[in-house]
Amino acid sequence: MRILHFSNDALPDWRIEKSAISALNVGHEVVFAGEKLLNYNRKTFSKIYEIRWSWRARRGIPFYWHSVKKQVERVIREVRPDIVHAHDLFPAKMISEFGLPFVYDDHEYWSKCSKILAEVNENNLQSLAGGLPRKIARKLARKFLNQYAIHLWANWEKRIVSSNPTITVSDKIAEELKAIGSTDEVFVVPNYPMKVEVKDFEKPCFHNKLSSAYAGSEGRKNLRYPHLKVDGLMDIFANRDIGDLVVIGWEEKSSSPKIKYTGILSRQDMFEEMSKHSIGLIPWKKHWVHVFTSPNRAYEYVHAGLFVMCTSSLKIVRETLKDSCATFEDYNDLASQLEYFKENMDELYNKRLKTFEFARNNLIWENYEKNIFHAYQLC
C-alpha cells in the first residue's frame, strides 16, 4: 500500500516520521508532501514533494486555497496514493476535496489552537497602543481574520472528524473529538519515543549536585504565546540556591553561571544532554489550554532518567506520568520543591529510577502504533 503523508509543515517532524516508519516496518511505501524541507536528509520517504502554504490559505481564502490545491493535485496525480495520512487540519480539509480515503492526524486540536492565535493577536494589538495607524490597521485586519478562523476551523474540524478516522495525541482530546464528531472512530497515539531510540539507554546515574533541564524550541518566542510563558524562570535560578539549569534548544547568551543554553541539538544529543541532569521542567505559566496539552518533552525527560516537574495546569502530563511527576502552582512553589530535592538527592535518585522503569514499560510509541493501522483499515 502506498501512503501519502501530507502536512502543512516541513520535515523534520518526528511524529510524522514515526508514523511513516511504523508503516515501513510492515511493508508499506511512504511518500511525503509538505512545506520546504529544513535540513532533512533521512531516507524514510521514497519521494518528497514541496507544497507551499500560506497563512491566507490556512484561513480558506479562495485564491490562496486554490493555489495550494493545484499543487496537491499534481502530487496526487503522480503518487496515486492508496491512503492519505493528513497531518493536522489544513491538509485534512484540503484532501477531503479530492474524494480520496484519508486519516486525519490531529497534532494540535485546532479549534482550541485558533483561540490561542486570537490571544496572540490581541496581545500584539495592545503592544501597539499609540503606534503607527497603518500597523494598527494591519493588526486589526489580522484580528478579524483570526476571529473568523475560530469559527472556520471549528466547522472544518467537526466535518472531518465526523466522517473520517481520526488519530490524536491524548485521551482527553480524543473524548472531545468523539463528542464533536458524534463518532467512535478516534484513536490515541501519544507522542512517545520509539523503542529504537531508547532501548539502549542505561539506568540513570546518581548525581551529587542538583541540576534541572528545560527542553524547548520556544526561545524568545514564548513572549508571543500565552500558553508557553516562562517569564521569571531564569531569575529564580540566577537568584536562589536551587541548583543549575540547562536550557536545551534555545540560542541565547547566559547572564548567569548557573544557567547554560545548548542551542538546537539532534535527538540523540538531546537525550544525552538530558541524562546529565536530575529534573526535567515544563514550567509554563498556567493557561486554560493546558488541560488539552501533552508536550513531547515530558516523555523524553522520563526516558532520559529525569524526574518531571510541571505546572499543575498540565493535566495530561500529570495523569500520564503519575508518581513520575511533581506539580507546582507558581515559581515560588517550584523553587521551594527544588530546595527540598537539593538536600535530598538520594530520594530524588530513587524517584528517577522508578521513573525510568515506568517509561520503558509504558511510554513507547510501538505500544500504540496498532491504532494507526486500525484507522487505515477504516478508510
N, C-alpha and C positions, 0 to 999 in steps of 0.2 A: 504494500500500500504506500502511495506517495502522499506525504503530509506537508502542506504548506504552512509554516509558522509565519503569521502576518502580524506586524507590530507597527505602531506609530513612533517607536523609539529605535535607537541604534543598538547594535551589539558592541561590546559585551553586555548581556543581560542574563544573569545566572539562572533565573527562573525559566526563561525561555530555553536556555541551553540544557538545563536539567531535563525538561520535558522532551526535548529532541533526543538527548542521549538515552532516555528510557525507551523511546520508540526505536532508536537504532539497535538497542540491545535485543530486541525481539524481531529484528529483520526488516523494519520499515525504512523507507527512504525519506529524508527530511530536507526541505528547502526553506530558505528564509527570505522574506521581503520586509523591508523596513527602512528607517532613516539611514543616512550616510554613516558608514562604519567609523568607529573611533578606535584605531589601532588594534583591530581584531585580526588575529592570524591563526586561529584554531581551525581544524578541518572537520568540524562536526557536520556542517551542511554540505550537500552535494553541489548546491549553487546558491548564490546570494544575489538578491536584486535590491536596488535602491528605489525607495518610494519617498518622494519629497512631500511632507506635510506642512501645514502652516496653522497658526492659531485660528485663522479665519475659517479654514477647512474644518477644524475641530468644532467650530460653532455652527457648522452646517450651512454657511453662506454659499449659495448655489454655484457661483462661478468657481470658487476655490475648491468646493467639494467635487465638482465635475472634473477639475484639473487632476485631482488625486485619482478619481475614478478611472480616467483614461489610462493612467499609469498602471493601475491594478489590472485593468482589462488586458493590457499587453502581457503582464506576468502570467495571468491565468491562462491565456491563450497558449503560452509557451510551456508552462509547467503541467497543465491539465491535472490538478490535484484530485485525489480521491476524497480527501477531507482537508478543511482549513482549520487550523488551530489559531483562533483570533485572540491576540493578547491585548486586553483592555477594550474599552467601549468603542472607540472610533473605528478600529479595524473591524470589530464585530458588526457595527452598523453598516459600514461600507460593504462588507462581504455579504450581508443579508440582501443586498440589492442585486446580487448575481444568481441567486437561487441555488447556490452550492451547499452541500452539507457542511456544517461547521460547529465547532465547540467554542463557547465564549469563556475565556480565562480572565476573570476579574481580579487584576492585581491591586486595584485601588479603591473599590467601592465608590463608583464615580458620582452617584447622586450626592454623596457626602463630600467628595473631593471638590465638587463645584462650589459648595458653600465655603470651603477654605479659600478658594481663589477669590471669591467675592470679599472675604475678610481681608485678604492681601490688598486688593484694590482699594478698599475703604481706608486701610492704614496708609497707603500711598497718597490718597487724596488728602488726608489730614496733614500729612507731612508737607503738602504743597500750599498750605494756607498762606495767602499773601504772595503766591508765586506768579509767574507769567500767565496771562489769560489763555494763551494757546496751549500751554502744557496742561492747565487745569481742564480745558475743553477736551483734550485728548483723554485725560483720565476719566472724565465724566462719561465720555463715549464708551470707554472700556468698562466702566461700572455698569452701564446699561447692558452691554453685551454679556457681562458676567451674570447679571440677574436673569437675562434671557437664557443663558446656558444652564442655570439651575433647573429651570423647567424643561428645557430641551433634553438635557442628558437624563433626567429622571424618566421622561417619556421613552427615550431610546432604551434605557436600562430595562424598564418594565416590559416592553415589547420583545426584546431579545431574550430575557430570562424566561419569559412565559412560553417561548416557542423553540428554545434551543437548549441542549445540555450545557450546563454551566459549571465551571470549576472556580473555587475561590480559596482564600488562604486561612480561614478560621471558621469554627463552628458558629460564632456569633454572627459573622457576615452571612454565612450560609442560611441561618434561621431567617434573617431579614429578607434575603433574596427569595427564599421559598415563599414567604408571605407576599412579597411584592409581585412575584410572577405567578402565584397560585399554582405551584408546581413542586414536585418532589425530586426533580432532576437537577439537583445542585449538589456538587461533590467537593469535599475538602481535601486539598493538597497543600499542607503548610510549607513555609519556606525553610525547611530543614536542610542541612548539608547532605550531600550524597555519601554513601558508605565509603566509596573510594577515596574521598577527601580526608576522612578522619580515622579510617581503620588502623592506621599505623601510629596514631597519636599515643604517646606514653602517659602513664599515670602522672598527675600533677606533682611537681616538686614543692617541698616546703620552702617558703620564703621568710627570711628573718626580718625583713623590712616591708612595711605595707606600701603597696603602690596600686593604683587603680588605672583602668583603661577606659577610654571613651572612643568608640569607633563610629565614624560617620563622615559623609561627604558634604554635609551642610556648610561647613566653614562659616564664612561671614554671611552666607545666605540665610542663616537661621533668623536674622533680623527681619527678614521678609515674611517668614512663615510662622503664623501664630502658634501652631501646634508643635514647633521644633525649637522653641526659645530656650536658651541656656544662659541668659543674662545673669551675671554674678557667679557662675560656676567657677571660673578661673580665680576669682577673688578669694573664694573660701580656701582653695588650695594654696594660694600665694600667702595668705594672711593667717592661716590656722595650722596647727600641728596635726595634720590628718594624713600624712604620707604624701607621696608624689602622684602625679597624674601624667599619663601619656595620651595624646590625642591622635588617633590613627585616621588618616585620610584628609587631614587639613594641611594646607600650605600656609603656614603662619610663623611669625617670628616671636619667640617666647620672651616675656618680660620678667620671668621668674625662673630661678634654677630648679624649682620644684615641678615645673611644667615643661613637657617636651612635645613637639609636634613632629610626626613622622613623614608627612606628605602622603601621597597616594601610594599604596602598596599592592602587589599582586595578592591573590587569595592565600597562596602558600606563605608568603612573607607576613601577611596579616595574622594568620593563625600562629605563626612562630613568635611574632611580637606579642600577641595576646597572652601566650603561655608564660611570658616573663612576669606577669602581674597576677594579683590575687582576686581583684574585684573588677567586674565589668559593669559600667554605668550606662543607664538610659535616663538622663537627668532632665528631660524636657519639662518645662513648666506646665502645670495642669491645664488641660483643654478639653472641651466637650467631645472632640472627635477621638480622643484616646481610647474610648470604650470599644472602638472598632479597629484599633491599631495593633498590628502584630509585626514589629520590626525584626528583620532577619538577624540583626546583631545579637539579640538575646540568645538565639540558638547557636550562633557562632561562639559566643562567650563560653557557654557551658561545655561545648566540645573541646575548647582550648583549656578547660580546667579552671575557669573563673567562677566565683560566686557572683550572682547578679543582684544589683541593687537598682530599682527603678521607681519612678514617680507612681504613687498609689493609683492614679487615674488610668494606668496602663493595665486594664483588667485582664485582657487576653494573656499577656505575659505572666501575670500573677497566677492565673488559673492553670496555665500550661506547666510552668516550672515548679509550682507548689513549694516544697521546702527548699528548693534550689534558688530561691529568690527572697529578698527582703525589700520592703517598700518604705518610702519616706514621703512626708507631706510637703516639705519645703527644704531649702538648703541648710537651714539651721538643724533640722532633724537629720538630714544626710550627714552633716559634719559630726553630730553627736554620735551617730552609729559608727562612723569611721574611726572616731576617737576610741570607741569601745573595742573595735576589731584590732586597732593598732596595739592595744595592750593585751589582746587575747588571740595571738596568731595561731596557737595550737587549735583552738576552737574553730577558727576560720579555715584552717587547713583540713580539718575533718569535714567541714561543710563542702569544701571544694572536691574532696574525694567522692563524697556521695553524689554531688552534682555531676561529676564526670561520668560515673557509672550510670546515673539516671539518663544522661544524654545518649550514651552508647546504646542503651537498651530501648529507648523510646523515641528519640528525636532524630530520626533518619528518614530521608526522602523516600527510600525504597519501601518503607512501611506503608506508604500511601499512593505509590505510583499506579497501583491497580485501579484507582479511581479515575485516572486519566483514560485508561483503556476502556473502562466501563462507559465513560462519557462518549468515547469514539463509537462504541457499539450501538449507542442510542441514536446516532446521526441518521 
